[in-house]
Amino acid sequence: MIDGNFVIDAVTHAYNLHPTNYRAGKYAESLAGLIWGLHSGLSGDTHRVQTAEGFLKDWSVKELAHLLFVESGVDLAVHHVLPLQTLYHDGLCSYEKTLEIRKRYPHRFLVYAGVDPLRGTAALDDLEQQYEALKPNGLKLYPAAWLGEKFRHTGWRMDDPTIAFPLFERAQKLGIKNIAVHKGLPMGAVPIEAYKVDDIGGAADAFPDLNFEIVHGGMAFLDETGMQLSLFPNVYVNLEVTGALIVKRERWFAESLAALLKWAGPEKIMWGSGTVFSHPHPALHKFWHDFQLPDDLVKVAGMQVTPEVKRMILGGNYARYAGVDIESVKKNIANDEFAKRKARGDIQPYSYQEGLYE
């Protein structure tokens, strides 16, 4: 927790960024380079991996958990299966890692399944299988796919009745209510069209009983994203990467947050660090302790980011969105291995070592 406030990190990733995991040549390398560039460019000096070789590796679920629950104030996190098998051999964040997280840390993580809608009926079967094993709280999607060295950038849209809607129908049938989609941040040197948000409204309108979560909300297409939030009660925004801007690009973060608040208020905005993309502590600490909107952006937002607004963004909104019983989680994690290690104090960034929790 941070000053007694329960924190939910709404998206985290145990990436496998090692070059041996690349499948689609230059595009896999381009995306890995983008993630490394964002990490090195947005991280503070004390919480940054110093070399590309040290970052572009296969991150373990134990490292991820240590970063989140010992080295920062996160209490509960969400891990996503990433369905990028045409780009990386294991999809970048594998089903196997997510299953390990689900079994090893049931009180510390929620999980999202992940499938590629362009696989048609195979994607439906894949979702069924992941549902049985993971009992996921949501489904993670990507709006584009790769075929070897070719980028398919017009593959599908969230409002596509032939590709997307059968998947949403199957998710609804299984009881998966939350649909998260990567938007706003192109995945490397690729066409930008797939990352726009103009397809969200059609999906939200057609499936009013599902929630649609715009991941990386605020990185781009600000007014378009805000409009979706204001028009559809079942559209939400996740601040993965956007939140990290606060560390070294605070004005950019402030402008993004102000625009989202202008359109829809604070109730639909959820914190996400994207760890291991960045270390979770600096942005979280700065947002809670130091951040205020400048006066000119208070006029844009129509409000200041008060402690109550911060509590909503850092945990309250996602708890309501996903049906998390915060008091129950607090009891389950109060004396777990992470709480005990954190209580010892003197925690250094990236201090995980093999055997630490054996």
C-alpha positions as CSV (number, residue, x, y, z in Angstrom):
1,M,0.0,0.0,0.0
2,I,1.0,3.6,-0.2
3,D,0.1,5.7,2.9
4,G,-2.5,3.2,3.8
5,N,-4.1,3.2,0.3
6,F,-4.7,-0.1,-1.5
7,V,-3.0,-0.1,-4.9
8,I,-4.0,-2.2,-7.9
9,D,-1.7,-2.3,-10.9
10,A,-4.1,-3.0,-13.8
11,V,-1.6,-4.4,-16.3
12,T,1.8,-6.1,-15.8
13,H,4.0,-8.2,-18.1
14,A,6.7,-10.8,-17.5
15,Y,8.2,-10.3,-20.9
16,N,10.4,-12.7,-22.8
17,L,12.5,-10.1,-24.7
18,H,15.5,-12.3,-25.4
19,P,16.5,-12.4,-29.1
20,T,16.1,-16.2,-29.2
21,N,12.4,-15.5,-28.7
22,Y,12.1,-13.4,-31.9
23,R,10.0,-15.0,-34.7
24,A,9.1,-12.1,-37.1
25,G,12.6,-10.8,-37.6
26,K,12.8,-7.0,-37.9
27,Y,9.4,-6.4,-36.4
28,A,10.1,-8.5,-33.2
29,E,13.4,-6.6,-32.9
30,S,11.7,-3.3,-33.5
31,L,9.1,-3.8,-30.8
32,A,11.8,-5.0,-28.3
33,G,13.8,-1.9,-29.2
34,L,10.8,0.3,-28.6
35,I,10.1,-1.3,-25.1
36,W,13.8,-0.9,-24.2
37,G,13.8,2.7,-25.5
38,L,10.7,3.6,-23.4
39,H,12.3,1.9,-20.4
40,S,15.6,3.7,-20.7
41,G,14.0,7.1,-21.7
42,L,11.3,7.3,-19.1
43,S,12.8,5.6,-16.1
44,G,14.5,7.6,-13.3
45,D,18.2,7.2,-12.9
46,T,17.9,5.1,-9.7
47,H,15.3,2.7,-11.2
48,R,16.6,1.8,-14.6
49,V,18.3,-1.3,-16.0
50,Q,21.6,0.1,-17.2
51,T,22.2,-2.0,-20.4
52,A,20.1,-3.3,-23.2
53,E,21.5,-6.8,-22.6
54,G,20.3,-6.6,-19.0
55,F,16.8,-5.6,-20.0
56,L,16.3,-7.7,-23.2
57,K,16.0,-11.0,-21.4
58,D,13.4,-13.6,-20.3
59,W,11.9,-12.0,-17.1
60,S,10.6,-14.5,-14.6
61,V,7.3,-14.4,-12.8
62,K,9.3,-14.2,-9.5
63,E,11.2,-11.2,-10.6
64,L,7.9,-9.5,-11.6
65,A,6.2,-10.3,-8.3
66,H,9.3,-9.0,-6.4
67,L,9.3,-5.7,-8.3
68,L,5.6,-5.1,-7.7
69,F,5.0,-6.3,-4.2
70,V,8.4,-5.7,-2.5
71,E,10.0,-2.9,-4.4
72,S,6.9,-0.8,-4.8
73,G,3.6,-0.1,-3.1
74,V,1.5,-2.3,-5.3
75,D,-0.9,-4.8,-3.5
76,L,-2.7,-6.5,-6.3
77,A,-1.7,-6.8,-10.0
78,V,-3.1,-8.0,-13.3
79,H,-1.0,-10.1,-15.7
80,H,-1.9,-10.5,-19.3
81,V,-1.3,-13.3,-21.7
82,L,0.0,-11.6,-24.8
83,P,-1.1,-13.4,-28.0
84,L,1.8,-12.3,-30.3
85,Q,2.9,-15.8,-31.4
86,T,3.4,-14.5,-35.0
87,L,5.9,-12.1,-33.6
88,Y,7.5,-14.0,-30.7
89,H,7.7,-17.7,-30.2
90,D,5.9,-17.6,-26.8
91,G,3.7,-14.6,-27.6
92,L,5.9,-12.2,-25.5
93,C,4.1,-12.9,-22.3
94,S,3.2,-16.6,-22.4
95,Y,0.2,-18.5,-21.3
96,E,2.6,-20.8,-19.4
97,K,3.9,-17.9,-17.3
98,T,0.4,-16.6,-16.7
99,L,-0.7,-20.1,-15.5
100,E,2.3,-20.2,-13.2
101,I,1.3,-16.8,-11.8
102,R,-2.3,-18.0,-11.3
103,K,-1.1,-21.0,-9.4
104,R,1.8,-19.5,-7.4
105,Y,0.3,-16.2,-6.5
106,P,-3.6,-16.5,-6.4
107,H,-4.0,-13.7,-3.8
108,R,-1.6,-11.3,-5.5
109,F,-2.6,-11.5,-9.2
110,L,-5.6,-11.4,-11.4
111,V,-5.0,-12.7,-15.0
112,Y,-6.3,-12.0,-18.5
113,A,-6.4,-14.5,-21.3
114,G,-5.0,-13.5,-24.6
115,V,-5.9,-14.7,-28.1
116,D,-5.5,-13.5,-31.7
117,P,-8.9,-12.8,-33.3
118,L,-7.5,-13.3,-36.8
119,R,-7.3,-17.1,-36.0
120,G,-11.0,-17.4,-36.3
121,T,-12.5,-20.5,-34.8
122,A,-9.1,-21.5,-33.4
123,A,-9.1,-18.3,-31.4
124,L,-12.5,-19.3,-29.9
125,D,-11.1,-22.7,-29.0
126,D,-8.0,-21.1,-27.5
127,L,-10.1,-18.8,-25.4
128,E,-12.1,-21.8,-24.1
129,Q,-9.0,-23.7,-23.1
130,Q,-7.4,-20.6,-21.4
131,Y,-10.7,-20.0,-19.5
132,E,-10.7,-23.6,-18.1
133,A,-7.1,-23.3,-16.9
134,L,-6.8,-19.7,-15.9
135,K,-10.3,-18.6,-14.8
136,P,-9.4,-15.2,-16.2
137,N,-10.9,-11.8,-15.1
138,G,-10.5,-10.5,-18.6
139,L,-9.4,-10.9,-22.2
140,K,-6.4,-9.1,-23.8
141,L,-6.4,-8.3,-27.5
142,Y,-4.0,-6.7,-30.0
143,P,-5.4,-4.9,-33.1
144,A,-2.8,-6.1,-35.6
145,A,-0.8,-9.2,-36.4
146,W,2.4,-10.1,-38.3
147,L,3.0,-12.8,-40.9
148,G,6.7,-13.5,-41.0
149,E,8.3,-10.3,-42.2
150,K,5.0,-8.8,-43.3
151,F,2.8,-6.6,-41.1
152,R,-0.9,-7.1,-41.4
153,H,-2.2,-3.7,-40.4
154,T,-5.8,-3.9,-41.7
155,G,-6.6,-7.2,-40.1
156,W,-9.5,-6.4,-37.9
157,R,-11.4,-3.8,-35.9
158,M,-13.2,-4.0,-32.5
159,D,-16.5,-3.2,-34.3
160,D,-16.0,-6.0,-36.9
161,P,-19.1,-8.3,-36.7
162,T,-17.4,-11.2,-38.4
163,I,-14.0,-11.2,-36.6
164,A,-14.4,-9.5,-33.3
165,F,-18.1,-10.1,-32.4
166,P,-17.9,-13.9,-32.3
167,L,-15.0,-13.6,-29.8
168,F,-17.0,-11.1,-27.6
169,E,-20.0,-13.4,-27.7
170,R,-17.9,-16.4,-26.6
171,A,-16.3,-14.3,-23.8
172,Q,-19.7,-13.3,-22.6
173,K,-20.9,-16.9,-22.7
174,L,-17.9,-17.9,-20.6
175,G,-18.5,-15.1,-18.1
176,I,-15.5,-13.0,-19.1
177,K,-16.8,-9.4,-18.8
178,N,-13.7,-7.3,-19.3
179,I,-12.1,-6.8,-22.8
180,A,-8.8,-5.0,-22.9
181,V,-7.3,-3.9,-26.2
182,H,-3.9,-2.3,-26.9
183,K,-4.4,1.1,-28.4
184,G,-2.6,4.5,-28.8
185,L,0.9,3.1,-28.9
186,P,2.2,1.6,-32.2
187,M,4.2,-1.6,-31.7
188,G,7.4,-0.5,-33.3
189,A,7.9,0.9,-36.8
190,V,4.5,-0.1,-38.2
191,P,1.5,1.7,-39.6
192,I,-0.6,3.6,-37.0
193,E,-4.1,2.9,-38.3
194,A,-4.8,-0.1,-36.1
195,Y,-4.0,1.8,-32.9
196,K,-6.7,4.4,-33.3
197,V,-9.8,4.2,-31.0
198,D,-12.6,4.9,-33.4
199,D,-13.6,1.2,-33.4
200,I,-14.3,1.1,-29.6
201,G,-17.7,2.6,-29.7
202,G,-19.2,0.1,-32.1
203,A,-18.1,-2.8,-29.8
204,A,-19.3,-1.0,-26.7
205,D,-22.7,-0.3,-28.2
206,A,-23.2,-3.9,-29.5
207,F,-22.1,-5.5,-26.2
208,P,-23.4,-3.2,-23.4
209,D,-22.9,-6.0,-20.8
210,L,-19.2,-6.2,-21.5
211,N,-16.5,-3.6,-20.4
212,F,-14.0,-2.3,-22.9
213,E,-10.6,-1.2,-21.5
214,I,-8.5,1.1,-23.7
215,V,-4.9,0.2,-22.8
216,H,-2.3,2.9,-23.1
217,G,-5.1,5.5,-23.0
218,G,-3.8,9.0,-23.2
219,M,-0.7,8.3,-25.2
220,A,-2.4,9.5,-28.4
221,F,-5.9,10.3,-29.7
222,L,-6.7,12.1,-26.5
223,D,-10.0,13.7,-27.4
224,E,-11.2,10.6,-29.3
225,T,-10.4,8.4,-26.3
226,G,-12.1,10.9,-23.9
227,M,-15.2,10.9,-26.1
228,Q,-15.5,7.1,-26.0
229,L,-15.3,7.3,-22.2
230,S,-18.0,10.0,-22.1
231,L,-20.4,8.4,-24.5
232,F,-20.3,4.7,-23.4
233,P,-20.8,3.7,-19.8
234,N,-18.9,0.5,-20.4
235,V,-15.6,2.0,-21.8
236,Y,-12.7,2.6,-19.5
237,V,-9.0,3.6,-19.8
238,N,-5.8,2.0,-18.5
239,L,-2.8,4.3,-18.0
240,E,-0.1,1.7,-18.9
241,V,3.0,3.6,-20.2
242,T,1.0,6.9,-19.9
243,G,1.5,6.7,-16.1
244,A,5.2,6.3,-16.5
245,L,5.4,9.6,-18.3
246,I,5.1,11.3,-14.9
247,V,8.7,10.5,-14.0
248,K,10.5,12.4,-16.7
249,R,7.7,13.8,-18.9
250,E,5.4,15.2,-16.3
251,R,3.8,17.9,-18.4
252,W,2.9,15.3,-21.1
253,F,1.3,13.1,-18.4
254,A,-0.6,16.1,-16.9
255,E,-2.0,17.1,-20.3
256,S,-3.1,13.5,-21.0
257,L,-4.7,13.1,-17.6
258,A,-6.4,16.5,-17.8
259,A,-8.0,15.7,-21.2
260,L,-9.3,12.4,-19.9
261,L,-10.7,14.1,-16.8
262,K,-12.3,16.8,-18.9
263,W,-14.3,14.3,-20.9
264,A,-15.4,11.7,-18.3
265,G,-14.2,12.6,-14.8
266,P,-12.0,10.3,-12.7
267,E,-14.3,7.2,-12.4
268,K,-13.1,5.4,-15.5
269,I,-9.3,5.8,-15.2
270,M,-7.2,2.9,-14.0
271,W,-3.5,2.8,-13.0
272,G,-1.3,0.4,-14.9
273,S,2.5,0.4,-14.8
274,G,3.2,-2.2,-17.5
275,T,6.0,-3.6,-15.3
276,V,8.5,-4.9,-16.3
277,F,8.4,-2.2,-19.0
278,S,9.3,0.2,-16.2
279,H,9.9,-0.1,-12.5
280,P,6.6,0.5,-10.8
281,H,7.8,2.5,-7.8
282,P,8.9,6.0,-9.2
283,A,5.7,6.8,-11.1
284,L,3.5,5.5,-8.3
285,H,5.4,7.4,-5.6
286,K,5.4,10.6,-7.6
287,F,1.7,10.4,-8.5
288,W,0.6,10.0,-4.9
289,H,3.1,12.2,-3.1
290,D,3.9,15.0,-5.5
291,F,1.6,15.3,-8.5
292,Q,-0.9,18.2,-9.0
293,L,-2.3,19.5,-12.2
294,P,-0.9,23.0,-13.0
295,D,-3.5,25.8,-12.8
296,D,-4.0,26.0,-16.6
297,L,-4.8,22.3,-16.7
298,V,-7.1,22.4,-13.7
299,K,-9.2,24.7,-16.0
300,V,-9.1,22.0,-18.7
301,A,-10.0,19.1,-16.4
302,G,-12.5,21.0,-14.4
303,M,-11.0,19.7,-11.2
304,Q,-7.8,19.1,-9.3
305,V,-6.3,15.7,-8.7
306,T,-7.2,15.4,-5.0
307,P,-6.2,12.5,-2.7
308,E,-9.7,11.1,-3.3
309,V,-9.2,11.2,-7.1
310,K,-5.8,9.5,-6.7
311,R,-7.3,6.8,-4.6
312,M,-9.9,6.1,-7.3
313,I,-7.3,5.9,-10.0
314,L,-4.8,3.8,-8.0
315,G,-7.2,1.1,-7.0
316,G,-10.8,2.0,-6.3
317,N,-11.9,2.2,-10.0
318,Y,-10.4,-1.1,-10.9
319,A,-11.8,-2.8,-7.9
320,R,-15.2,-1.7,-8.9
321,Y,-14.6,-2.6,-12.6
322,A,-13.4,-6.1,-11.8
323,G,-15.4,-6.8,-8.7
324,V,-12.3,-7.0,-6.3
325,D,-13.1,-7.3,-2.6
326,I,-10.3,-5.1,-1.3
327,E,-10.8,-6.1,2.4
328,S,-10.6,-9.8,1.5
329,V,-7.4,-9.3,-0.5
330,K,-5.8,-7.3,2.4
331,K,-6.4,-10.2,4.8
332,N,-5.0,-12.7,2.4
333,I,-1.8,-10.8,1.7
334,A,-1.1,-9.3,5.1
335,N,1.6,-11.8,6.2
336,D,2.6,-13.4,2.9
337,E,6.2,-13.8,1.7
338,F,6.2,-10.4,0.0
339,A,4.8,-8.5,3.0
340,K,7.4,-10.1,5.3
341,R,10.3,-9.3,3.1
342,K,9.1,-5.7,2.5
343,A,8.8,-5.2,6.3
344,R,12.5,-5.9,6.7
345,G,13.2,-2.6,4.9
346,D,16.2,-1.4,2.9
347,I,14.8,-2.6,-0.4
348,Q,17.0,-1.8,-3.5
349,P,15.7,-1.6,-7.1
350,Y,16.0,-4.8,-9.1
351,S,17.2,-6.7,-6.0
352,Y,15.6,-10.0,-6.9
353,Q,18.0,-13.0,-6.9
354,E,17.3,-16.6,-7.6
355,G,16.4,-18.6,-4.5
356,L,15.1,-15.5,-2.7
357,Y,11.7,-17.2,-2.1
358,E,12.6,-20.8,-2.2
